[in-house]
Structure formats: structure tokens, C-alpha cells
Amino acid sequence: MTVARTICLGFVAVIVLGAILLTMPFSTSSGDWNDPIVALFTATSAVCVTGLAVVDTGSDFSFLGQLFILLLAQIGGLGYMTTTTFLILLIGRRFDLRQKVAIQQALDRPGMSGSTQIIRSIIATTLFFEITGIFLLMAAFVPEKGWQEGIWLAVFHSVSAWNNAGFSLFKDSLIGYQSSPLVTLTISGLIIFGGIGYQVILDMYLWLRDRLIKKTSCLVFSLDFKVATSTTLILLVLGTIAIFFIEVRNDSTFGQLNLLEKLLVAWFQSVTTRTAGFNSIDIGQMTNAGLFIIIALMFIGASPGGTGGGIKTTTLRVLTSCTQSILQGKEDVLLYERKIAISLILKAVGVVFGSLATVIIATILISITDPNLAFIQILFEVVSAFATVGLSTGITATVSTAAKVILIFTMYVGRVGILLLMSSILGDPRPTRIHYPEENLLVG
């Protein structure tokens, strides 16, 4: 079995196990057996850290069911191989060569050395941010809900936010806290750091450590760090500005909020659109222009190595740099005075083409199964599923069973990655020594 197939089947195994647990009577608040489709959809949404829900998580699932959803989201956020490797470390086993290759491919690392240390760093980083988020959110939830419910709300939303899962125990997600800077900024901070990638966070930590101890030779930031942080910042700012000016006069979304509250809501929605799935406004009441802006941001998604989905920020920057090089008449693609390898450019093109193909096919299929739905609603739902975001215009619970199955598959493809999935089906690519003659072709 190939490494890619091991990872893909690993996700399937976790989803199936989660679906079985969520089907059981002890997982529902009513104590009855759960609908298998609802359980499968919820388990897939949790493992794929999407957040789309066909039932209300807070009222339809028992405490045990909510705990299962949270554990599935944690496994999905860390990744199947990371979680498996951590368990192997706990029981004291050593890695064989196959496991090291699987870790390398799952973490998208250039080499196999230091994998154990990276896994430990990922787990430590996850615990640090989630625990910090829990204490901050407790300050908001405990005074209002009491200690028992307040602590559980803080734990659930902190873990869900860090893993970019988007599940909430409130029926209206975080609309009730749209004017709370503590909740809004804590959740958005967890989403940003969770989605920006562990390697970027590690680089930040090493840079700060060198500064604090006044080390003579400070860390030089990697290209990954520069591209991920700069692109994330640009998208967050542009997203906030676009959502603010498009929705500022929409009374159905911004309502009677004051200027600062409108800016806070626009910022939060720009952050959560990048694969997190929480919402502090009614998405179904947004204008078509606002929905299209969110669709574009969802499709781009987070950064490699993080807990989010989408085509990734680095893919966007590689392709925009390609366009810039063509317009400037350059033969090389440069980013921060570094030449981008042709293999990475081809990979970026493959990711975008495969992603577009998946979205188009899923949109067409749901348009056939549910012809009564508006096109913008279907496209929004499909992109949200593929980019593992979890935002919805409110149609998730009402779509047909066939559409739910299509969305389940779309979420799965978006989480494991289109290239990894194709590699698991077709087998690992083999290099060839055959070279063909070059010839020009009219393009554009």
C-alpha cells in the first residue's frame, strides 16, 4: 500500500468510527438512534474540520456526542499521520522507514530527519494555544453561563477555533457575541494561528527567543514564513475592507451596529472565512457581492501545515508571481529574491485545476439533485465544503440526501487534498528519463 493511500484510508477509518459513535443513542440528546446520514455527515465535517452541520450541535447531541465531535475535530486538525505518530511516541515504539516517509508526506516536509521533534513541537503548540484560548473564553462564558457550562463552552470553542473546525454550541454560531471584543478577538486569534501553519509559528518562536536572549546571529526567516505571513495579512486586510464596504448598508447583516462594532464584525468575518466557519452575522442575509467575496476567500483558504483548507496562500502567491513574471517578460518565477522550482509551479497549477474541477462537478451534481436552490447558494455550500470552511447560507439541513452525500465526498477531498487523493488512486508518480522535442503553442 502506498503512503498516500495509507493517509487517505486513515481519514476514512476515523470518519467511519466517528459516524458509528455518533449514531449511538448515547450521542444524541433525545437518547434515540441517530440518522446514519446525519451521523456520517457530522463525523466527516468534524474530521475534515469543516463545521457544516445538518442539525444543531448544541441541542441535538448529548455531552458525549459533543465530546466525540470535538475529538474528531482535534484528530482532523492535527492530521491522521500526526495523531498516529503521537500515539506511537506515547507507547514508546520506534518509527520504521515507511512511517517516516508517511510523516514526511503528511507534513509536506522536504526530508525525513527531525520528524519526531516536529511532532512533539506540533502537539506542544496545539496545547499552548488551546489552553490559552480556554482561559480567555472562560472570562466571557463563565460569568454568563456558570462554571460548568461556561468551562465546557470555552473548551469546545477554543479547540474548534484552533483546528479551524467552525463547530459551535450556539444555534446562531457567534452572532450573539458579535459585539464582544474578548470573544471575537480570541476566536479570530486562534483561527489565524491555527491556519497559518506550525512551521511559521515555530519560526516566530525561534526568532523571539533569539531576540530575548540577545543572540548575535538571529534566525533568518524562511521563504515559507515570508509568503504565508505576508499573504495572510494582505488577505485579512483586503477581506475586512471588502466585507465592510459591501455590507455596511445592509441592515439585515450589520443592522444597528455602531462603527467600531461593524469593523469588528467585518474583521471577524474576514478571518473566519479563511476556513474556520464561525459567523457573527447571518450569512444567508448577505448581498450576492458579499457572498462572492467570501467564496473567493474560502477557495484560497489557509496556509500549508495549518489546520485549514483551500488551495492555500502559497499556491496563490506562486501563481500570481507566475503572472507577474509573464507580464514583465521574465523567464524565472521569483519570490523574495528566490527562484521557484518548475516542479512547485506545476504542483500549484495542478492543485488549482483539481480544486476547480472538484467544485464545478459538485456544483453541477447538486444543481441536478436540488434544482429548487439558487445557484449562488449551491456554489457557496460546495466551496465551503471543499475548502473545509463550514459557512452556510442556511441550506445545509434542507438539501436532499444525495446532495448531502456529494458534500460529504467534497469535504473529504478538500481535507486530504486533491493531489494526495489522486496519488492514492493512481499510485506514486514515477520519474521518467524520456525527453520529447520542444515546440511552441499559441496560448491566451
N, C-alpha and C positions, 0 to 999 in steps of 0.2 A: 504494500500500500504506500502511495506517495505521501510526502509530507503535507502537501496541500489538501489531499483527500482526508488525511487524519484530522486536520484542523476543521474542515467543513463538516465532517461526520461528528466531530466532538461537539460542535454547536448544536447539531441536530439532536444528539443524545441528551444534552442538557435541556433543550426545548421540550422534548418528549417527556422527560422526567418531570419537568415543571408543569406540563399540561396534565399529567396524571395526578399530581399532588393538588392542583387547583380544581380538578374535577371532584375530588372527595368532599363529602358532606362537612367535614371539619374545617374546610377552607371557605365556606360560604356563611354569611351572617344568618341565613334562614335555617341552616342545618340540613338542607336538601342537596341532592346531587347536582352539580353544576352542568350546564350545557357544554358538551365536549368542544364545540366550535368556539364558544366564549373562552373556555379554559385554554385551548390551543392558541387562540389569538392573543390572549393576555400573556401567556408564557413566552410566545415569540416576541411580543412587544417589549417584554421585560428583558429577556436575554439579548435582544438586539438593541437595547437601551433606546427604544423609540418613544414610548409613552402614549401611543394611540390606545384608546380604551373603548370597548363596546358597552361596558357597564361602569357604574360609579365605584371606584376603588374603595372609597371611604365607607360606603354604606352596604355594598353588595358582598364584600369579602369580610370574613372574620379577622380577628387579630392574627391568627395563624396564617390565613390566606395572604394578608398584607405582608407578613414576615417572609413568606415564600416569594412573593413578588419582589421584595427588597433584596433578598439573597440572590435571586435570578438576575436582577439588575446589576448587583455587585459583581457577579461572575461575568456577566456580559460586558461590563465596563472594563474590568481587568483583562478580559480576553480568556478564551478557553485554555490556551497554552500557558499563559501566565499563572492562572489559577492552578492548573495541573502541576506546574513546576513548583509552585509554592507548597503544595501538598507533599510533593516528593521531598522537598527540603525538610519539611516538618518531621517526616518519618525517617530522615537520615539516609535516604538512598542516594546513590551516585547516578549522574547522567551518562547514558550511552551516547554514541555518535549520532544516532537517529534523533534522539530527543534534543541534542544541541542544535542540529540543523532545523528542527521544527521551531525551536525558540528563536533562532536567528530569523526565520522567515516570518514568524508571527509578529516579532518586534520590528521587522524591516531593518535589521542591522547589517552592516557590511561584513562583519566577521563573527566568529563563534566565541571568541575569548571574552571573559568577563560576564558571561550570561547570568551566572549565579548572583553576582554582586548587583547586576542591573535589576534582577527580580526582587532582591531584598530592598533596593532603593525604591522601586515602584510601590511595594507594599507599605514601606515606611512613609512615603509621600502621601499615599492614599489615606492612611490612618491619621496623619497630621492634619490634613485639610478637612477631613470629615469630622474629626473630633472638635476642631476649631469651629467649624460651621455649626455643630450641635450646640455648643455653649452660647454662641451668638444668637441662634434662633430660639434657644430656651428663654432668653431675655425678652423675646417678643411673645412667645406662645404660653409660657408658664403663668404669667400674671393674668392672662385672659382665660385659659383653659384649665388651670390647676396643674399640679405637679405630674400626676400620672399621664394624663392625656397630653400635656404640654411637652413632656420629655419625649414621648413617642412621636409626636408631630415633628419635633426638632430632629430626632434621629432619622425618621423617614425622609423628610425633605432635604436634609443635608446629604445623605447618601444618594438620593435620587438626583440632586443637583450636581454633585461631583461627578457622577457617572453619566451626566447628560441624559438621564432617563426620562425626565419630564412627568413622572407619575406624581400625583398629588392626592391627599386625602380630603381635600375640599372639593365640593361639587363644581365650583366656579374657578378651580385652579387657584391662582393667587390674586384674582380680581378684588377680593376683599381686603387685600394688603397693598393695593396699588399705590397708596399714599404713604406707606411706611418705608422710610429710608433704610431702617435696620434690616427688614426682611428682604426688600428689593436689592439692596447693595450686597448683602451676604449671599443670597442665592446667585446673583449675577457674578460675583467674585468666584464662587465655587464652579460655576459653569465655565467661565473663561479659563481658569487654571486647569480644570479637568479636561477641557477640549484643546488646550494649546500644546499638549504633549509632554511626556515625562522627561525627555531629553532636554527640552527647553527649560523646564523647572530646575533640573539638575545643573544646567549651565548657569542659571541665575544664582543658585545656592553657592556654587563654587566661586563665582565672581564676587558675591557679597562676602564670603568667607575670606577671600584673598584681600579684599579691601579692609575688612575689620582687623585682621592681623597684620595689616600693612606690609603684605608680601611684596618684595621688589618686582617680581615678574608676575603680573596679573594675567588671568585667563583671557585668551583671545576667543571671542565668540565664534561659534561655528556658523557655516552658511545656513544650516537648518534653523538655528536660533534667529538669525537676522531676517530670513524670509518669513518664518512663522510669526514672529512678533510684529514686524512692520505691516504685513498683510492683514493680520488680525486687527491691529489698531486702525488701519485705514478702513476696513470693512465695518468696524464698530462705529466709527465716527460718521461715515457716509450713510450707514443704515439708520442711525439716530436722526440725522438731519432729514433724510428722505421720509421716514415714517412721521416725523413731527410735522413737516410742512404739508404732507399729503392728508394727514388725518386731523390736523389742528382744528378744522372747521366742521368735523364730523361729530355731531352731538351724540351719536349712538356709541361712539368709542371713547372719545375724550371727555364728553359730557360737560359737567360744570367744574372740571378741574382747573386750578389756577396755573399760572405759567410754569412754576417750578415743578408742580405735580405732572404737568404734561411732558416736560423734559425728562422727568424721572421715568414715566411710562414709556416714552419713546426710546430711551436708553435701554430699559429692561427688555422691551420687545425686540430691539436690535440685537441684544446679547442672546436672548433665548431662542431667537430664530436660527441661530447657528448651531442647531442640532439638540437643543435642550428640551423644548416642548412645553415649558410653563407659559402661561399667558396672564397678563394683568389687565387685558381688555378683551371684549367679546370679538374674537376673530371673525365670526360669521357676519358681524355688522361692519366690517371694514370695507372701504371702497375697492373697486376692481384694481385700481392703480396700486393701492396699498398691498393687496393680496399678491400682485405680480412682483412687487419689490421683495416681499417675504419669500416667494417661490424662488427667486434668483439667489437670495442669501442662503436659503435652505440647501439649494443644489450645490453651492460652494462648500458649505459645511465648515468643519473644524480643521485642525492640523494633524499631520501624521503622528502616531504614537499616543494620541489622546483618546478620550472616551467618546468622542463624537463621530459623526459620519460625513456624508457628502463626498465630493470629488477631492476635497482637501485644498487648503490655502496654497500649498507648494505647487500643486498641479496648475492652479490658476496662474501663479506667478511665472511658471515655466512657459506656459502658452502665451501669456501677454508679452513676455520677453522675446519669444519667437516672433511675434507680430512686430514688435519694436525693431528687431534686427532686420526683418524683411523691409520695413519702411525706410530704414537707414542704409540699406544696401550692404549690410554686413553678412558674412558667411558663418560667423560664430554666434552662439547664443550666450550672452553674458549676464551674470547676476552678481553684484557686488565685486566686480573685477575678477570673477571666477567663471571659467568656461564650463557650460553644462554639456555633459556627455550626450551623444546622439541616442544612446540606449534609454536615458531618462526622458528625453523628448518623446521618443516612440512610446514609452510607457505612459506618459501623460496623455498623449493622443489616444491611446488605447483605453485608458480609464474614462476619458470624456465620451468617446464614441460608444463604449459599452454601457455607460451610465445613461446616455441619451436614448439608446436603443431600449434599455430596460424600462425607462419612464414612458417612452412612446408606446411600446407594446402593452404595458399595464394600463395606460390611459385608454387605449383603444378597446381593450377587453372589458374594462369596467363600463365604458360608454355603451357597449353592446349589452352587458348584463343588466345595467341600470340606466336605461335611456331617459328616465324622468329627471335625472340630476343635471344641473348646469355644468357646462364644460369646465369653467374656472374652478368649481368645487371638486370635480374629479381630478383635475390636474394638480390642484393643491394637495389633495389627500395622497395621491400617488407620490409626489415629490417628497412630502412629509414622511411617508413610509420608507421610501428608498434612502433618503438622507438621514434616517433614524432620528427624526426631529420629534414628532408627536403632536404638532399643532394640527388643529382641525377646524373647519368651518361649521362643525356640528353634525356631520352626516355619518360619522363612523358607526354609530349604533343602528342606523336605519338602512344601511346598504344591504344588499342581498347576501346570502351565504356564499354564492360564487364570488362576489366581489371581495368578501372577507378573506377567502382562500387566496385570491390574487394578491391582496395586500399582505397577507402572511408571507407569501413567497417573495414579494418585493422587499419586505423588511429584512428577510433573511439574506437576500442577495446584497442589499445595501450594507449589512453588517459584516459579512465575511469578505466582501469586495469582489467585484466582477471579474478581475483578472485571476484572483486566487480560486474562485469558483470554476472558471473555465479551465484553469490548470489542473484542478482536481478531476475534471471530466475528461480532458484530452491527454492528461499526463504532463510531466515536467518537460519543458521545451529542450530540445537537443541542438547544440550548435552545429552548424554545417560549414564545410570547407569549400563548398561550391560557390563560385562567384560568377555573376552574369554580366553581360555588357551593359553599360550605362546609356540611356537615351532620354532626350528631353520630351516633356509632355506639357501641353497647354493647361494651366491651372488658373482658376479665378476669372 
